[in-house]
Amino acid sequence: MWKIKLEEIIKEKNLYNEQINLGASEVELVKFKKSIKKELQKDLPSEYSNVLKKVNGLEFNGFILYGIDEVFLEKKPNQKIHGLISNNQIWYENEDQEKYLFIGESNISWYVYDTNNERYIELDNPSGREMVVFKELYEMLDKILSDSLL
């Protein structure tokens, strides 16, 4: 379902002669995964790797999906990428948040992977209170993309 929502976003951006970022290459993903392990002491969930192969970061209607930090990219992206590593380093200034891998954000929410409990969660921004727990990443992405299209 999230791929259908992504196609709707692509169509809307095309109306304004804008393009989303292409998916990441295997070479970019390998470098990125190694750096996440080194910088954040976390593994990138395989589901999120699959998303990055389709779209490397996205910003649309106040919703941001983090992508591969630009230093790891082989070519310039179509739109600005909010890097997953750099944003997580900012959020980790609060030690309580180090249990999460931040995947994206909106004006009122953070979208995270709870690495301790292996679950995807929407957190209230700024309190960090759990709002919604998702069964899988794709369910969370469907919500993010659906909300961005409203």
Phi, psi and omega per residue, in radians:
M1 nan -0.678 -3.110
W2 -1.086 -0.551 3.134
K3 -1.171 -0.600 3.084
I4 -1.148 -0.743 3.108
K5 -1.115 -0.676 3.105
L6 -1.094 -0.697 3.098
E7 -1.101 -0.652 3.083
E8 -1.098 -0.714 3.110
I9 -1.130 -0.737 3.111
I10 -1.033 -0.791 3.122
K11 -1.072 -0.751 -3.142
E12 -1.141 -0.738 3.130
K13 -1.136 -0.611 3.113
N14 -1.077 -0.535 3.105
L15 -1.052 -0.446 -3.117
Y16 -1.930 0.355 -3.120
N17 0.951 0.662 3.086
E18 -1.997 2.714 3.120
Q19 -2.261 2.608 3.025
I20 -1.434 2.976 3.090
N21 -1.271 2.500 3.032
L22 -1.237 2.907 3.093
G23 -1.225 2.749 -3.137
A24 -1.346 2.661 3.077
S25 -1.459 2.879 3.095
E26 -1.070 -0.693 3.137
V27 -1.083 -0.790 3.118
E28 -1.093 -0.753 -3.123
L29 -1.121 -0.695 3.139
V30 -1.102 -0.832 3.115
K31 -1.077 -0.728 -3.110
F32 -1.124 -0.808 3.138
K33 -1.056 -0.724 3.118
K34 -1.107 -0.701 -3.126
S35 -1.222 -0.647 3.083
I36 -1.062 -0.774 3.134
K37 -1.068 -0.752 -3.108
K38 -1.259 -0.833 -3.022
E39 -1.415 -0.650 -3.023
L40 -1.974 -0.138 -3.084
Q41 0.996 0.718 -3.139
K42 -2.375 2.772 3.000
D43 -1.744 2.485 3.062
L44 -1.357 2.155 3.123
P45 -1.019 2.441 -3.097
S46 -1.061 -0.577 3.113
E47 -1.069 -0.686 -3.125
Y48 -1.260 -0.576 3.026
S49 -1.020 -0.727 3.134
N50 -1.109 -0.656 3.094
V51 -1.149 -0.763 -3.136
L52 -1.102 -0.458 3.068
K53 -1.222 -0.423 -3.131
K54 -1.615 -0.749 -3.140
V55 -2.599 2.118 -3.102
N56 -1.627 1.411 -3.119
G57 1.451 2.595 -3.101
L58 -2.710 2.410 2.985
E59 -2.261 2.140 -3.078
F60 -2.719 2.149 3.065
N61 0.860 0.766 3.068
G62 1.516 -0.002 3.099
F63 -1.886 2.376 -3.115
I64 -2.195 2.247 3.007
L65 -1.922 2.096 -3.087
Y66 -1.190 2.608 3.129
G67 -2.249 -2.902 3.122
I68 -1.260 2.236 3.110
D69 -0.961 2.408 -2.980
E70 -1.022 -0.432 3.141
V71 -1.077 -0.391 -3.120
F72 -1.650 -0.039 -3.049
L73 -1.511 2.563 3.120
E74 -1.476 -0.457 3.106
K75 -2.488 2.820 -3.078
K76 -1.152 2.338 3.124
P77 -1.309 2.848 3.117
N78 -1.255 -0.545 3.090
Q79 -2.407 2.817 -3.121
K80 -0.967 2.406 3.082
I81 -1.855 2.261 2.988
H82 -1.548 1.852 -3.007
G83 -1.175 2.354 -3.134
L84 -1.094 -0.787 -3.099
I85 -1.149 -0.875 -3.086
S86 -1.104 -0.670 3.119
N87 -1.225 -0.686 3.099
N88 -1.120 -0.648 3.104
Q89 -1.072 -0.629 3.083
I90 -1.165 -0.856 -3.090
W91 -1.164 -0.450 -3.127
Y92 -1.335 -0.050 3.021
E93 -1.069 -0.446 2.986
N94 -1.664 1.884 -3.020
E95 -1.025 -0.487 3.117
D96 -1.108 -0.380 -3.080
Q97 -1.579 -0.043 -3.109
E98 -1.215 -0.198 3.105
K99 -1.363 -0.151 -3.107
Y100 -1.888 2.681 2.867
L101 -1.895 1.931 -3.104
F102 -1.316 2.189 -3.070
I103 -1.830 -0.491 -3.120
G104 -3.004 -3.103 -3.098
E105 -2.767 2.872 2.952
S106 -2.421 -3.003 3.129
N107 -1.105 -0.499 -3.040
I108 -2.103 -0.066 -3.048
S109 -2.445 2.702 2.883
W110 -1.962 2.530 3.080
Y111 -2.007 2.099 -2.941
V112 -2.347 2.832 2.953
Y113 -1.961 2.076 3.096
D114 -1.391 1.833 -3.029
T115 -1.246 -0.462 3.131
N116 -1.265 -0.699 -3.070
N117 -1.869 0.024 3.113
E118 0.895 1.016 3.116
R119 -2.540 2.711 -3.136
Y120 -1.755 2.385 -3.002
I121 -2.431 2.519 2.910
E122 -1.704 2.134 3.112
L123 -1.848 2.559 2.998
D124 -1.174 2.353 3.060
N125 -1.896 1.982 0.463
P126 -1.924 -0.040 -2.995
S127 -1.235 -0.485 -3.095
G128 1.441 0.125 3.133
R129 -1.248 2.416 3.122
E130 -1.171 2.247 3.133
M131 -1.827 -0.900 -3.102
V132 -2.434 2.375 3.011
V133 -1.880 2.280 -3.090
F134 -1.820 2.653 3.124
K135 -1.237 -0.544 -3.103
E136 -2.753 2.910 3.141
L137 -1.032 -0.733 -3.052
Y138 -1.131 -0.538 3.045
E139 -1.161 -0.730 3.110
M140 -1.147 -0.748 3.121
L141 -1.088 -0.673 3.116
D142 -1.060 -0.736 3.118
K143 -1.135 -0.808 -3.136
I144 -1.018 -0.882 -3.085
L145 -1.193 -0.665 3.096
S146 -1.104 -0.798 3.133
D147 -1.104 -0.620 -3.124
S148 -1.228 -0.392 -3.135
L149 -1.503 -0.145 -3.118
L150 -1.205 nan nan
